[in-house]
Amino acid sequence: MKRLLMLLALLADCARPAADAPQTVAAVELPRYLGVWHEVARFPNRFQDGGGRRCTQVTATYTAREDGQIGVENRCLDRGEERVARGRAYVVEGSNNARLRVTFFWPFYGDYWVIGLDPDYRWAVVGAPDRDYLWVLSRTPEMAPAAYAGAVELARAEGFDVGRLRRSAGG
Protein backbone atom coordinates (compact mmCIF):
# COMPACT_ATOMS: atom_id res chain seq x y z
CA MET A 1 0.00 0.00 0.00
CA LYS A 2 2.84 2.39 0.85
CA ARG A 3 4.47 1.69 -2.50
CA LEU A 4 1.20 2.39 -4.30
CA LEU A 5 0.81 5.71 -2.48
CA MET A 6 4.41 6.66 -3.27
CA LEU A 7 3.89 5.78 -6.93
CA LEU A 8 0.69 7.84 -7.08
CA ALA A 9 2.47 10.80 -5.45
CA LEU A 10 5.32 10.50 -7.95
CA LEU A 11 2.91 10.38 -10.90
CA ALA A 12 1.00 13.41 -9.59
CA ASP A 13 4.30 15.29 -9.27
CA CYS A 14 5.20 14.42 -12.87
CA ALA A 15 1.89 15.89 -14.06
CA ARG A 16 2.66 19.21 -12.37
CA PRO A 17 4.42 21.76 -14.58
CA ALA A 18 8.05 22.53 -13.75
CA ALA A 19 8.76 25.75 -11.91
CA ASP A 20 10.53 27.11 -14.99
CA ALA A 21 7.67 26.22 -17.35
CA PRO A 22 6.48 28.96 -19.70
CA GLN A 23 3.71 31.25 -18.54
CA THR A 24 0.33 30.92 -20.17
CA VAL A 25 -2.03 33.79 -20.84
CA ALA A 26 -4.20 34.73 -17.87
CA ALA A 27 -7.39 33.39 -19.46
CA VAL A 28 -8.87 32.19 -22.74
CA GLU A 29 -12.51 32.85 -23.65
CA LEU A 30 -13.27 29.50 -25.25
CA PRO A 31 -16.22 30.69 -27.38
CA ARG A 32 -13.90 33.28 -28.98
CA TYR A 33 -11.06 30.76 -29.37
CA LEU A 34 -13.20 28.13 -31.12
CA GLY A 35 -13.18 28.03 -34.90
CA VAL A 36 -10.52 27.77 -37.58
CA TRP A 37 -6.87 28.67 -37.02
CA HIS A 38 -4.19 28.64 -39.72
CA GLU A 39 -0.70 27.49 -38.84
CA VAL A 40 1.81 30.22 -39.67
CA ALA A 41 4.90 28.59 -38.12
CA ARG A 42 5.84 25.54 -36.07
CA PHE A 43 8.67 23.62 -34.55
CA PRO A 44 9.22 20.57 -36.78
CA ASN A 45 7.61 17.55 -35.14
CA ARG A 46 7.03 13.89 -35.89
CA PHE A 47 3.28 14.31 -36.39
CA GLN A 48 3.61 16.80 -39.23
CA ASP A 49 7.15 16.23 -40.48
CA GLY A 50 8.12 12.67 -39.56
CA GLY A 51 7.86 9.43 -41.49
CA GLY A 52 8.17 11.16 -44.85
CA ARG A 53 5.32 13.57 -44.08
CA ARG A 54 5.55 17.27 -44.91
CA CYS A 55 2.34 19.00 -43.93
CA THR A 56 1.52 22.29 -45.66
CA GLN A 57 -1.58 24.49 -45.59
CA VAL A 58 -2.24 23.39 -42.02
CA THR A 59 -5.43 24.33 -40.19
CA ALA A 60 -6.80 23.46 -36.78
CA THR A 61 -10.53 23.70 -36.11
CA TYR A 62 -11.83 23.73 -32.54
CA THR A 63 -15.49 23.09 -31.75
CA ALA A 64 -17.60 22.78 -28.60
CA ARG A 65 -18.69 19.22 -27.86
CA GLU A 66 -21.85 18.19 -26.02
CA ASP A 67 -19.78 16.46 -23.32
CA GLY A 68 -18.08 19.77 -22.43
CA GLN A 69 -14.84 18.90 -24.16
CA ILE A 70 -13.42 20.49 -27.29
CA GLY A 71 -13.41 18.81 -30.68
CA VAL A 72 -10.11 19.12 -32.54
CA GLU A 73 -9.72 18.65 -36.28
CA ASN A 74 -6.32 19.19 -37.85
CA ARG A 75 -6.01 19.30 -41.63
CA CYS A 76 -3.03 19.58 -43.94
CA LEU A 77 -1.84 18.81 -47.42
CA ASP A 78 0.86 16.16 -47.54
CA ARG A 79 2.41 16.15 -51.03
CA GLY A 80 -0.97 17.17 -52.45
CA GLU A 81 -3.05 14.69 -50.46
CA GLU A 82 -5.33 15.97 -47.71
CA ARG A 83 -4.70 14.50 -44.26
CA VAL A 84 -7.18 14.87 -41.42
CA ALA A 85 -6.62 14.06 -37.75
CA ARG A 86 -9.56 14.23 -35.34
CA GLY A 87 -9.23 14.36 -31.60
CA ARG A 88 -10.55 16.00 -28.48
CA ALA A 89 -9.29 18.14 -25.69
CA TYR A 90 -10.25 19.07 -22.17
CA VAL A 91 -9.40 22.14 -20.15
CA VAL A 92 -6.94 21.68 -17.28
CA GLU A 93 -8.73 22.63 -14.09
CA GLY A 94 -7.65 25.95 -12.63
CA SER A 95 -6.01 27.19 -15.86
CA ASN A 96 -8.75 29.63 -16.92
CA ASN A 97 -8.91 27.70 -20.21
CA ALA A 98 -5.26 28.51 -21.07
CA ARG A 99 -4.05 24.91 -20.68
CA LEU A 100 -5.56 21.98 -22.51
CA ARG A 101 -4.81 18.28 -22.72
CA VAL A 102 -5.31 16.98 -26.27
CA THR A 103 -5.62 13.43 -27.54
CA PHE A 104 -5.78 12.02 -31.04
CA PHE A 105 -5.17 8.49 -29.83
CA TRP A 106 -6.52 7.64 -26.37
CA PRO A 107 -5.03 7.13 -23.78
CA PHE A 108 -2.15 9.36 -24.92
CA TYR A 109 -2.50 13.08 -24.25
CA GLY A 110 -0.32 16.07 -25.05
CA ASP A 111 -0.11 19.51 -23.50
CA TYR A 112 -1.52 22.50 -25.38
CA TRP A 113 -0.68 25.73 -23.58
CA VAL A 114 -1.78 29.10 -24.91
CA ILE A 115 1.22 31.29 -24.10
CA GLY A 116 0.29 34.22 -26.31
CA LEU A 117 -3.03 35.53 -27.57
CA ASP A 118 -3.93 38.66 -29.47
CA PRO A 119 -6.59 40.67 -27.56
CA ASP A 120 -8.89 40.34 -30.59
CA TYR A 121 -8.11 36.61 -31.00
CA ARG A 122 -6.46 37.21 -34.40
CA TRP A 123 -3.37 35.14 -33.53
CA ALA A 124 -2.18 32.76 -30.84
CA VAL A 125 1.09 31.19 -29.72
CA VAL A 126 0.73 27.63 -28.45
CA GLY A 127 3.42 25.52 -26.86
CA ALA A 128 4.16 22.75 -24.42
CA PRO A 129 5.62 23.11 -20.91
CA ASP A 130 8.82 21.27 -21.90
CA ARG A 131 9.23 23.72 -24.82
CA ASP A 132 9.54 20.86 -27.34
CA TYR A 133 6.48 22.00 -29.31
CA LEU A 134 5.53 25.45 -30.56
CA TRP A 135 2.98 26.77 -33.04
CA VAL A 136 2.11 30.27 -34.21
CA LEU A 137 -1.52 30.34 -35.32
CA SER A 138 -3.58 32.98 -37.09
CA ARG A 139 -7.20 33.39 -38.06
CA THR A 140 -6.00 34.06 -41.60
CA PRO A 141 -3.42 32.19 -43.71
CA GLU A 142 -1.07 35.19 -43.63
CA MET A 143 -0.03 37.14 -40.57
CA ALA A 144 1.12 40.77 -40.58
CA PRO A 145 4.92 40.93 -40.22
CA ALA A 146 4.76 43.03 -37.04
CA ALA A 147 2.26 40.65 -35.42
CA TYR A 148 4.39 37.64 -36.37
CA ALA A 149 7.54 39.29 -34.98
CA GLY A 150 5.67 40.02 -31.75
CA ALA A 151 4.47 36.43 -31.47
CA VAL A 152 7.99 35.11 -32.03
CA GLU A 153 9.42 37.52 -29.45
CA LEU A 154 6.80 36.42 -26.94
CA ALA A 155 7.87 32.78 -27.46
CA ARG A 156 11.54 33.75 -27.09
CA ALA A 157 10.76 35.58 -23.84
CA GLU A 158 9.12 32.40 -22.54
CA GLY A 159 12.28 30.40 -23.18
CA PHE A 160 11.48 28.75 -26.51
CA ASP A 161 14.38 28.25 -28.94
CA VAL A 162 12.79 30.26 -31.75
CA GLY A 163 15.71 29.34 -34.02
CA ARG A 164 13.88 26.03 -34.45
CA LEU A 165 10.72 27.80 -35.67
CA ARG A 166 9.89 27.16 -39.33
CA ARG A 167 7.38 29.19 -41.34
CA SER A 168 4.58 26.97 -42.59
CA ALA A 169 4.27 26.48 -46.32
CA GLY A 170 1.05 27.64 -47.87
CA GLY A 171 -0.26 29.52 -44.85
ABEGO torsion letter per residue (X at the ends): XAAAAAAAAAAAAAABBBAABBBBBABBBAAAABEBBBBABBBBBAAAABGGBBBBGBBBBBBBBAAGBBBBBBBBBBGGBBBBBBBBBBBBBGAGGABBBBBABOABBBBBBBABBBAAGABBBBBBAAGABBBBBBABABBBAAAAAAAAAAAAAAGBBAAABBBBBGX
